[in-house]
Amino acid sequence: MVLSTTTSFLSDVRLTKRRRFVSVFLILFISVIGALKCTDIFNGERHGWKFSSTRTTTVAVDFSGHQFNSSQYVGDLVVEQRDVVIPVLGVTVINHEDLLVKMLRSVDHKVETLVIFHNGDSDEETNRKMRHTIESIQLKQINLGHDNIKHVITFYRLNNLGFSAGVNQIILSTPHARFWLIVNNDVEFHPGILQEVAQTMASNKAKSDNICLWGLVGDRASRYSSFVLTPRAVRTIGIFDENFWPAYSEDCDYTARLVRADCPIKFEPDSERMASHVTSASWKKASSKSDLRKRVKQNGKGHNNYDYLIEKWGMNICKLCTPKPPYMDRSKGFVRPFDNLNAELSSWSVDMKRRHTRKGPQECVVCDSS
């Protein structure tokens, strides 16, 4: 009886030790798994990312309050890109409301915010037609054939403040955008291009921290009829110089500043792949009553703003533009604006005396960038 009891006791002790061993093993195993999971959560989910158990995982990245999923490889991650959007599509317009509608109808991808900057013309009938069209777009009274635009912001200027001012207003009205896609109303995007732009800018290789400007449409050595501008460019060299009024040569100036700051640029080698473009439609097809059209087309000292460009850079640097990287010969012209080695590339102020002689408005979106 004693032997039987002792044997039973020893069996219970062995069983208890075995259970303790199994319990400790399970606790350790669960702890390790939990720690790994917590590491995933710490590294990813606090940024809005959700990880799967595989190395090429699905990621939901939160940009501006939206969950974007992707299917393209981004480093070691796979992101589902169906819902990656264009954060801001900005357009400056003067005339040709028909071209504006045509451009907007070519928008075949989701856009978070459309910003329209209406630069007034001296011909009030032209202004009236454009205002009516923009209001109709806002009220969705014009059928664009899609519902890809979520928000619309419009700015009306009785006086024409110029192309640079329009771009600056677009930037300042949406300061937290991941990037701005600027486009002229005489551009019509080809199918799938906007999705390509959105997906490319969502990837690690070309996201806003890795590029300053991506020229899509325009002259082969200056793709500024439609271009992607990133916060890195604005942080590095600032906004557009509003001395280039009402238009022309602001693109050469901005490229010169980017090149001198080593801020990465990319110009599309084949602009026609991206969109159809009616070159300089605002001026070529403007009303004959437009004083602005006459001013732009007139020859002389201020033609294409070359006078100010030469004063700022020591020569007509538009002649230095090339269709291949670095897109401008930086060995010629001033190293810094106005040959002042202490001058910041982002610094400029509108010369109101020059503006007055050109019969321009004594106002601007930004009159002094310093």
QUIKAGI-V661288 format. One line per field, one symbol per residue. ss: DSSP state (H for helix, E for strand, - for the rest). phi: phi as a letter, one per 40 degrees, with the letter a starting at -180 (. if undefined). Layout:
BEGIN
ss=???
phi=???
END
This chain:
BEGIN
ss=-HHHHHHHHHHHHHHHHHHHHHHHHHHHHHHHHHHHHHHHHHH-HHH---------EEEEEEE--EEEE--EEE--EEE------EEEEEEEE---HHHHHHHHH-----EEEEEEEEE----HHHHHHHHHHHHHHH----------EEEEEEEEE-----HHHHHHHHHHH-----EEEEEE--EEE---HHHHHHHHHH----------EEEEEEE--EEEEEEEEEHHHHHHH------------HHHHHHHHHHH----EEE---HHHHEEE---HHHH------HHHHHHH-----HHHHHHHHHHH---HHHHE------E--------HHH---------E--HHHHHH----------E--
phi=.ccccccccccccccccccccccccccccccccccccccdcccbcccgcbccccccbcbbbcbfgbcbbabccbgcbbbcbdbcbccabbbbbbafcccccccccccbacbcbbbbbcccbccccccccccccccccccfcbccgabcbcbbbbbbbccccgcdcccccccccbcbccabbcacccbbccdgcccccccccccccbcccbababcbbhdcbacbcaacbbdcccccbgccccccbcaggccccccdcccccfcdbbbccbccccacaccfccccbcccccccccccccchdcdfgcccccccbgaccccccbcbdcgacccbgccbdffbcccccccaacccccdcccgcccaacbcacc
END
